[in-house]
Amino acid sequence: MTDAPEAPEPITKSNAEAALAAHGTNPWAIRDFRLIWLGRLSAVLAIQIQSSALLWQVYEIARRDHPIEQASLYLGLVGLFQFIPLLALTLPAGEMADRRNRRTTVMLAIVAEGTCAAAFLAMAIHGDPPLWGLLAVAFGFGASRAFLAPASQAFLPMVVGRAALPRAIAAQSIAFQTGAIAGPALGGVIVGLSPPLAYGTSLALFGVGLLCFLLMRTNGQPERVEGGPGRWQSVKEGLAYVWNTKIVLGAISLDLIVVLFAGVALLTPIFARDILQVGPEGFGLLRASFGVGALVMAVLLSRYPIPGKGGLWMFASVAVFGLATLTFGLSKVVWLSAAALFIGGAADMISVNIRQTLIQLSTPDHMRGRVSSVSMLFIGASNELGEAYSGVMVRFLGPIGAAVFGGIGALGATGLWAKLFPDLRKADRLV
């Protein structure tokens, strides 16, 4: 009688580095990275399709009884209701990611996101969901994202190791931007057919993402530091590290202020429906154009990483992002609006790649969850709070004025941050 075969050995950091030693710095050599990539693609597709359906559904319901300026405030509430739980939970979630198994945390967060998709689906099947119900589920979705982001970002270096991290981040960005392109486009088309179908598609894609993480073998347990601080002291330690590491602080705060000013995601349904008058299909085109530009740049960065002068590249890309937002606000034709968003997406991808690489390479493993949580809190503030801010600005300036003001604000912030954070401006190599 032969012995039963042994269970496969869990993949550890040393296993990942051994795989990379045989394949240079190519993260695709690692099985679990391929699963992470597919899982991220599935989750981003799910989120983008769901987001497109939710924004369109909320705006359509609000426009039945309100003019453009007041209806835009309801779109802002979608972002605000997702930001509130992010604000409350992201820092504790980051501390948890430095204590608990990061892969398990990611899986539980995906389950929670799928539950929210199922709730959206149930309300859409009902036919005419109340706005308060949609906003309540958006609140729950924001809470699940608070736990997903720090754990997933801190988990990636455990899979690929240090040498392959810049290329792995760029490759992960390809997954994200592929979802950012296909998700809004699919969302626009599917919502035009059936909102329940859009939410059902999102639910299925969350299931695929969960399966990918179930199949991984990488040990997601973070390194332990003997005699470490208590839970809340640990949170404070992460905040102090970010505050004292000026390159990290400058990078994430610049993203916060620029996207707060110049993020145009909330404005796309307004421009598509009431300014450019291109309907849900044009809405999908505008939403996808930003992602197309970012995807093209992500592919280039995965093949040709930025070799040096990373800080100058970052500031230049942020300035281009501001100019693209300004152009979008002034455009009266859909092709120019889409082109502006394409350029803005490409510029934003350069900034994102540099920022994420700097943060991960500058942070020891036992603090990556907390530092990633601070970064994601800033990003969440720039996205969700930025949508609420955009809704208010539309109320006072109109959609065109809000976009123009945002582009000018982003350009001003670029110059100010270049002066306030000289270490970030002088940052050179990213490996």
N, C-alpha and C positions, 0 to 999 in steps of 0.2 A: 504494500500500500504506500503510495507516494505521499510526501508531505504536502500540505496545502500551500499554495503560493502565498508569499508574504504580501501584505498590503503595501502599496506604493509609499515610499518615504515622503513625508511632507516637504514641500519646497520651502527652503529658508533663504535668508539673505545670501549666505555663502553659496547655496545652490544656484541662485540667480547669477552671482558673479562668476561662477564656474562656467555656466552656459555662455555668458557674454565673452569670457576669455577665448572661447572657440569661435566666436562670431563677431569679434571687435566690439563696437558700441551699438550694435543693432538690437534694439529691444524686441523686435519681432522674433528673435531666436528663442524667446521664453514663452512657453505655452500659456502661462497664466496672464501674461501681458496681452496675448491675443484675445483671451476671454474677457479681460478688463475692457479692451477696446470695443468688442462686440456688445458687452453689457452697457457701456457708456453710450454707444450709438443708439441702442434700443431705448434707454431711459430718456435720452435727449429727444428722440423722435416722439416718445410718449408725451413728454412735458410740452414740447412745442405744438403738437397737434391739440393737446388739451388747452393750452394757453390761447391759441388762435380761436378755438371754439368758444372759450369763456369770454374773451374780449368782444368778439362779434356778438355773442348772445346778450351780454350785458348792455352793450351800446344800442342794439336793436330794441331791447326792452325799454331802456331809458329814453330813447328818441320818440317813443310813442306819446309821451306826455311832456317832454321837455325840449327846449331849443338846444343847439349844438353846445353852447358854453356850459349849460347846466348838465347836459348828458355827459360831457367830458369829465365832470367831477365824479361820476359813478365809475368811469374807467380808472380814475385815480384811486378810488376806494379799493379796487381790486389789488393794486400794488400795496396800498397801505395795510390792508388786512393780511397780506402775506408777510409784510415787513415786521409787524408787531411781534409775532412769535419768534421771528429770526432775531430780533433785538433782545428778546428775553431769554432765549434758549441757546444761542450759538456758542457763547463763551463756556457755559457748563458742558455743552456737547463736545467742545474741543478738549476740555479737561478729561472727559470720559474717554475720548479717543486715545488719550495717553495712558489710560489705565486698562480699558477693556479691549477685547479682540476687535480690531478694526474691520475685518471682513464681516464678522457677525453683525456689527453695528450697521454696516452698509446694507446688509440683507434685511434687517428689521426696518430700516428706513424705507427701503423699496416696497416692502409689504404695506407700510403706512401710506405711501403715495398711491399704491394700487387701490387701497381702500377708498381714498379720496376720489379717484377716477370712477370707482363703482358708484359712489354717492352722486357724482355729477351725472353719470349715466342714468341712474334711477330718476333724478329730477327731470332730465331731458325727456325721458320716456313719458313722464307725466304730462308734458306738452307745453306748459307755460309756467316755468319755475319762478318763485318769488326771488327778487334781488337779494333779500336778506339771507335766503338759503344758499345761493351761490357764493355770497361773501363769507358765510360761515364755513363752508367747505374749503374755500380759498385760505382761510385762517388755519385750518388743520393741515392743509398742504404746506403752508409756510413752516409750520412746526416740524414736519417730517424732513423738510429740506435742511433745517437747522442741524439735524443730526447726520444727514447724509454727507454734506459737503466736507466738514473737517476730517471725518473718518476716511472718505475716499481719497482725498488729496494726500493725507499722511500715509495711506496704504501703498500708493504707487511707488515711492522709493524703496519700499520693502520688497517689491517684486522685481524691479529692474536694476537696483544698485545705483551708485553715484555716477559712474562713467557714462551710462546710457540715458541719464535723466533728461538732459536737454532735448534729445531726439524723441524720447518717450513723451515728453510734454507736448512737443509739436505734433506727434502722431495722435495723441489724445485729442488735441485741438482739431485734427482732421475729423475724428469721430463726432466731436461736438458740432463742428460747422456743417458736416454732412446732415446731421439731424436738424440744425438750424435752417438749412436750405430746404430739405425735403419736408420737414415738419410743418412750417407755415404754408408752403405750397399745397401739401396734402390737406392740411387743416382747412384752407380756404375752399378747396374743391369739395371735401367731404362735408363741411358745414353747409355748403350750398345744397347738398343732397339730403343730409340728415344729421342734425346735431347729435342724436343718440349714437349714430354710427361713428362719429368722431371720438366721443368719449369711450365707446367700446373698443375702438382701435387702440387708444391709449392704454386701456386696461390690459389688453393682450400684450402690448409691448413692454409694459412693466413686468409682466410674467416672464418674458424672455430675458430681461435684465437680471431678474432674480435667479433664473436657472444658470446663467453664466457664472454668477458668484458662488452658487452651490457647487459647481463643478471644479472650482479652484482648489489647489492644494497648498498654496502659500500660507505659512503660519502668520496670522495677522496680529499676534500678541506683541505689543510694543516692548521695547527694552525697559527694564525696571531700574530705577536708581534707588539704592539702599538709603534709608533714612530720609526720604524725600518729604516735601512739605505736605500739609493737609490739603483737603480738596479745595477750599476757597483760597487758601494761600497759594495753591498751585495755579489757580486762575490768575491771581495777581502777579505771580511770577511770569506767566506768559505775556501779560500786558506790559510788564516792565521790560521784558526782553525786546518786544516790538518798539517800545518808546525809546529805548537806548540804542537800538540798531537803526541808525538813521537811513541807511539805504532801504531797509524793509519798510520803515515808517513812511518815507517819501514815496515809495512806489505804490503802496496800497492807498495812501491818502490822495495821491494824484488821480488814481482811478476813480475814487469816490467823488471828488469834486467835479471832474470832467464829465462823467456819465450822469451825475446829478444835473448838471447844466445841459449837456448836449445829447442825452439819450432820447431817441425818437421812436422807440418801440410803441409807446402809448399813442403817439401822434399818427401812426400809419393807418388805423381804421378811420380816423377823422379825415385825413387827406384823401384816402381812397374813396370814401363815400360822399363827402361834401365839397371837396376842393377840386380834385382831379376827376371825380365822378367816374370811377372805373369799376365799382362793384366789388364783390368778394373775390373774384379772380384777380383783379388788379391789387387788391389787398394782399393776396398771397404772393404776388410778384414783388411788391414792395418789401414785405416781410422776408422774402427769400433773398433779395438782392444783397442785403448786408451780409448774409451768411455765405453767399457765393464768393464775394470778395475775400472774406475771412478764410474760406476753404482753400482758395487758390494760394493765398499767402501761407497757410499752414502747410500745404504740400511742399512749397518752396523751402520753408524753414526746416521741415523734416529732412530734406535732402541737403540743403545748404544752410546750416546754422550760422547765426550772426557771429563772426570771428572775433570782433573787438569793438570797442567804443559803444558798448551796450547802452550806457546812459544817454549818449547823444542820439542814438537811434530811437530810444524810447521817447524822448522829448520831441523829436522831429515827427514821429508817427502820431503823437497826441495832437500836435498842431495841425497836421493834415486831417485828422478826425474832426477837429473843430471847423475847419474850412468846408469839409464835406457836409456837415450839419447845416452850416450857413447856406450852402448852395441848395440843399434839400428844401429849406424853408422858403427860398425865393423862387423855386422852380414852379412853373405852371403846366409842364408837360410831363407825362408819366415816364418817358424814356430818360429824361434828364434827372428826374427824381430817383429812378432806379440806379442810374450811373453814379450819382452822388453817394447813395447808400453802399454801392459796390466798393467804391474807393474808401469810404469810411470803414467798412468791414475789414478791408485789407490792412489799413493803418492800425485799426484796433487790435488785430491779431498780432502784429509786431509788438505792441505794447504789452499785451497779455502774455506772450511767450517770454519776454524779458522779465516781466514782473514775477511770474510763477517760478522761473528758473532761479532768479535771485533769492526768492524766499526759501525755496527748498534747499538750495546749496548753502545758504547762510545759517541754517537752523539744525541743531543736533536732533537725532531721531527721537529722543525722549521728550522733546518739546514740540515736535511737528504738529501734533494734533491741536495744541493750544494756539500756536502761531497761525496755523491754517484757519482756525476758528476766527481769529481776529481779522485775518484777510477776508474770509468769507462774510464776516459781519459788515466790513466796509463795502464789499461787493454787493451784498444784499441791500445795504442802505442805498448804494448808488442805483440799483435796479428798481427795487420795490418802492423805496422812499422817493426815488427819482420820478416814478410814474405818478405818485401822489403830487409831487411838486409840479410836474408837467400839467396835470389836471387843473391845478390852481392857476398856473401861468396862462393856460388857455382861457380860463375864466376872465382874466383881466386884460390879456394882450391879444387874444384870439390865437388860433393854431399857427398861423404864419409868424406872428410876432413872437410866440413862444419859441419856435425853432430858430429864428434869427437871433433872439436874445441868448439862447443856449449856445449857438456857435460862437458868438462873440465872447461869452463868458468862458468857454473852454480855451480859447486863444489867450485870454488874459490870465487864466489859471496856469497855463503852461509856462508863461514867462515868470510868474511869481514863484512857482515851485522850483524852477531852474535856479532861482536866486536863493531860495530858502534851504535847498538841499544840494549843496555843491558836491557832496560825496556821491549822490545818485547821478548827478550830471557827469561826474568823472569816472563812473563805473566802467570797467573795460571788459575783460574776458568773462565769459559766462560758463566756464568749465573749471 
